[in-house]
Amino acid sequence: AAAAVEVLGAMAGDGGARTLRDVLTLEQIALCDTFTGGSIRTFWGRLFGGQILAQSVVAASATVPDDRPMHSIHGYFILAGKLDIPLLFRVIRVRDGGSFATRIVNVLQENKIIFTLTASFHRPEPGPEFQIPAKELRAMVRYQLKRPDTGERSDPRAVGVPTPDELLESGESTKFSDMSGCLERVSVGAGDRWQMWWGRYAGPDTALLEPSDWRMHQAIVTYMSDFGMVETAKQPHVNTTVFSLSMSLDHAIHFHREVDATKWLLFHIETCASAGGRGLARASVFSKSGLLVASIVQEGLMRIPRRPKTNPLNPPAAAPAPAAKSTVAAKL
């Protein structure tokens, strides 16, 4: 069954208020592994990557048994999607094994593939467990919220990771900054290469979302996972570089545990590298109790303005000769 999460939003080409449930509830065609869906309007006039990711998760999840939740996805953004054209989702059943199932989803507009996703599903098994110790995350926050020049704490919350309730009591406000209008976020902090925020689904039907419906919750978290990734990859360069174009290139998520999108989730996003016109961001998603529930990696295009081509028959004027340095300047 397709995941459905009701949120305030607008469906492209309709003009009326629609919900994220409407967007994530895809229409199956002729009882085949083919689905269609619409889009949420964006202020930049193109599809939001998180939406097409979440819809692809819905399409793939609709073809697997209930006892095999998704454990990983890898997607590639190929072409920018158009808001006024419906989306076609074609699911390929690569394999159904005893424990795992593999699916490929191709998303088309105008007979062109604009996005492709590989998803893997796994029947949970008993085994050892490990994750980043919570004390390391708290120590990292204490360090990252210090002033780089003096080492003094720049924020009284630097004693650890503040809870959403603590942030709201201290005067922080919630943000509904996504296009759906019902994903609530509270900022913890940001630095030269990282940002951290709490997020959850806060739609009008929150009480109706069953915790056991992994399809629905994983689709919402997938939708949320695209927030701030390219932005974080650009953070080390914001004061020195002007970008002419930035966009997501690929996206991967590993779900480690069950996730409830209606509960507060902590997203810690950081960038570790940028080169060749691309930047990499990765995120860890924690439950309020401190469990690592998902890991995210995204590479984005960060293109700078290209230099104009020179005409050999009309070379640019020679630069003026540098002024002679004064004796004082030479000594300095």
BELJOBEL-V688835 format. One record per run of one state. SS is the DSSP state (2 for helix, 1 for strand, 0 for the rest). FROM is the first residue (numbers start at 1). TO is the last residue. Records with the same first field share a line. If there is no record, write none. Layout:
BEGIN
SS=FROM-TO, FROM-TO
END
This chain:
BEGIN
0=1-8, 12-16, 19-19, 25-26, 29-33, 38-39, 41-45, 47-48, 62-68, 78-81, 83-86, 97-99, 110-111, 123-133, 145-145, 147-152, 154-155, 160-163, 170-174, 176-182, 191-193, 202-205, 209-213, 225-228, 238-242, 256-264, 276-277, 288-291, 305-310, 312-313, 315-326, 332-332
1=9-11, 17-18, 27-28, 34-37, 40-40, 46-46, 69-77, 82-82, 87-96, 100-109, 112-122, 146-146, 153-153, 175-175, 183-190, 194-201, 243-255, 265-275, 278-287, 292-304, 311-311, 314-314
2=20-24, 49-61, 134-144, 156-159, 164-169, 206-208, 214-224, 229-237, 327-331
END
